[in-house]
Amino acid sequence: MRIEAQSTSKEALLYGNLLTKLIMDARVNATHYESTSMQLDPINSGTCWPSMVHASSSQRHLATLWHSGSMTRVQQENRALLEMERNILHLRERVVTPITSSLAAMEKRLEKIESVQFELRRTNDEGRKEIMQNIAEVEGDVVQELEEIVPIVFFLVFFHVISFFFQTLE
């Protein structure tokens, strides 16, 4: 039986390439949209002024965030995250779903094989029991026939001995 999902198959190479592309895309997006954490300054006149604290020491990036407006930057980050999520889901559909389907098919085949093996074992055990019963019946029949024959043979031997004895007397 041939296993369809092998690591050297064309499908596996395609999946590997897709996963590599996903990782590279994620790195590009992570580099392009560096993570930030937002801390809000105290509320003044009913408005919140976000101050962006950046993980790196890039002052140009902070200045860009401040001048372009925090909501725009948050929207850009959200858009980038949604795009990454969409790419991951699309890649999942192209990579993981076929593997899952293939595994499900293999599991069904394995269950069928195990079922057939169970039936074969059961049939083998039943056949063995039947053979042992037949052997026991034949042994019983042979013993019974021998028990029936032994008195006759004994009588015939006895008769031969007596006839031989009388023949020698004559």
N, C-alpha and C positions, 0 to 999 in steps of 0.2 A: 504494500500500500504506500502510495506516495503522499508525503505531507506537503501541502501546497504553500504554506507560509514558511519559507526558508529565508535565512538572512542573506543568501547570495542571489535571491530572485530579483528580477527587474523591478517588481513592486516594492521590495524592501529598499532598493537603491533609490527609487523615486521618493519614498517616504523619508529616507535619510536626507535627500536633497531638500525636500520641503521643510523638514525640521531645521536644517542648517539655515535655510533662508529665513525662517521664523526667528531663530535666535539672532541672526544678523540684523533683521528688521527691528527687533526689540532693542538691540544695542544702539542702533542708529537713533531710534526714537528716544531712548533713555538719555543718550548724549545730547540730542537736540533739545529735548524738554527736560532739563535737569530738575530734580525734585526740589520743591520749596515747601516751607511750612509757613502758614499765615498766622500772625498774631495781631490782634486788634488793639489799637490804642484806645484810651478811654473815650467814651461817647461824648461828643461835643456838638451841641445844637442839633441833636437828633440824627447825626450822621456818624458812620464808622469810618475811620481812616485805617486801612490795613497797612501794616508795615511788613514787608516781605523779608524774612530772614533766610538767606541762601546758604546752602551747605558749603559752597566753594567761596573763594575770596575774590570773586569777580565783581568789581564795583560797577563795571559797565553794564553787566546784566541787571544789577539792582536798579541802576538808573533807568534802564530801559523799562523795567517793570513799573517803576514809579511814574514815568512820564506817559507810558502807553495806557495807563489805567489798570487797576487791579482786576476788575471784572473781565476785561479783554484777555488778560493773561490767564486768568482762571478758566475762561471759556476756551482759550487755546489749549491749555493743559487738558481740560475735559475732552475737547475734540480729539486731541492726540491719544488720550487714553481710550476713548471710544473707538478710534481707528485701530489702535493696537488690539483691543478686544475683538473687533470685527475680524481683523486678520487672524487672530488666534482661533476664533470660532470657525472661520472659513477653512483654515488649515486643519482644524479638528475634523471638520466634515470630510476633507479630502484624505486625511491620514488615519485618524483614530477610528472613524466609523467603519471603513472597510476592514480594518484589523479586527474590530469588535465583531463585525458580521462573520468574518472568516473564523474567528474563535468560536462563535456560537454554532456555526456549521460543524466545526471540528468536534465540539462538545456533543452535538446531536449524533454524529457518527460514532463517537466514543461510547455514548450510551447504547447505541444500536449494537455495537460490537460486544459490549459487556452483556447485553441482553442475550445475544446469540451464544456467547460463551456460557452463560448461565444455563440456557436451554440445552446446550451440548453436554454440559456436566450432568444435568438432571437426567437427560436421556441416557448418558453413559452409565450413571448409577442405576437407573431402572433396568437397563440392559444387563448389567452385571448381576443384579438381584435375580432377574429372570433366568439367566444362565445358571446361577448357583441353584435355583429352585429346580431347573431341569436336570442338573447333575444329581441333585438329591433324589429326585423322582426316579431317575435311571438306576442309581445305586439301590434304591429300595426295590425296584422291579427285579434287578439282578439277584439281590439277596433272596427275594421271595421265590424266584425261579430256582435258585440253587437249593433252597429249603425244600421245594417240591421235588427236585431231581435227586437230591441226596438219598432219600429213602428208596427211591426206585433203583438208583445205582447200587446202593448197599444191598438191596434185594437181589439185583442181577449178579453182583459179585458173589454174594452168598450162594446163589443158585449155581454159578459157575464152579465155585469151590466144591460144592456138594456133588455136582455132576462129575467133576474131575475125580473126586474121591471115590465115587461109585464106579467110575471107569477103571480106575486103578485096581479096584477090588475084583473086578470081573476078570 
